[in-house]
Amino acid sequence: MFLHPIQRAQRAARSFGTAAMMMMASAALAGQAQATTLTFATNTAPNNLRGIAETIFLEELAAQSDGEIEVIPYWGSSLMDGREILGGVRDGVADMGFVNINYYPNRLLLNSSFMLFPRGPVSYEDRMTVFRSAYEDIPELADEMSEEGVKIVYLYGVMPFAGTFTSEISSLEEFAGKRIRASSRWYLNLLDAAGATPVSVPWSECYQALQTGAIDSVFTNLDGIHRSSLDEVAPNVFIMNQLWLPTPFLITINEAKWESLSDAEKEAFAKAWDSAEAKFAEQYGAMFDDVVAAQKEAGYTVTFATDEEADAFASLPQVATNRETWIGEAKDAGATDPEATLTKLRTLIDDAIGNDS
């Protein structure tokens, strides 16, 4: 069929337009297919305080990236045990993972410096200011994480220290002679200085150890006590609200994976950190009150330490000894000026405590 040159041009234009639209549609689909999927390993369940904090961050990450970042979580140690996650993220077993500094006292020795300051700010917002400022102002902390092949993309805090006892207790003086379990060697030292008998027991065995009388108490964060029902077998709770749990709970990402992200994706992480922190802070106070109310409703005895008792604990001679020990170990590990690290951290904490008062 003969076509006038103008008709041939029109048909070609239509064909080109159709092809162009098909190419654009294919590009759009390709763009959708390139949405980033990350795996996340944690040792907590999604329905407790820690799980809520982590869920909020993952939700905010999806929101701030307009759905372009999808995270597949593996809850409750279903992918790795808590102590395996740091190495697992480094090795790519998971792209992201929860890290508890206390699980790695040697590998994360500099980061363990937080534990040398038993007295800290009470408000959640001030605690987050200390943690975030520390990683900004003390570069060796982030550098130590980098040496492990991971980068911090979020952090949060849990409830303050409390002791849950099998027998009645109403004061710090009554710690004397009690067999008390704590997870950090620094706090085991402090309990020893307070007259208690410090005991190391795996977390998974604490309930049975309390139930059988092998130990008299567990000294840890209040939400951990209640989440694990330790207060069920040790129904005398002594809350030291002034003693923050000085451990930032970290969400980390494999450094190579981080470097592969686009600038827009990295910005989404930063925005998710800010918004998740604010949202969790709004819920934190109510969750603390809910735990205390639930313990009282269950018939447990709940006692709050006085400021004088908290000051006495935070002023034990072993606090200074712990710091001297840590400085020596840090120098042996190659740290150039660990004293400066403690000075910077002390200033941040003291300023935040001043904001509380």
Secondary structure by P-SEA (a helix, b strand, c coil): ccccaaaaaaaaaaaaaaaaaaaaaaaaaaaaaacbbbbbbbccccccaaaaaaaaaaaaaaaaacccbbbbbbcccccccccaaaaaaaaccccbbbbccccccccccccccccccccccccaaaaaaaaaaaaaacaaaaaaaaaaccccccccccccbbbbbcccccccccccccbbbbccaaaaaaaaaaccbbbbbcccaaaaaaaacccccccccaaaaaaacccccccbbbbcccccccccbbbbccaaaaaaccaaaaaaaaaaaaaaaaaaaaaaaaaaaaaaaaaaaabbbbbbbcaaaaaaaaacaaaaaaaaaaaaaaaaaccccaaaaaaaaaaaaaaaaaaac
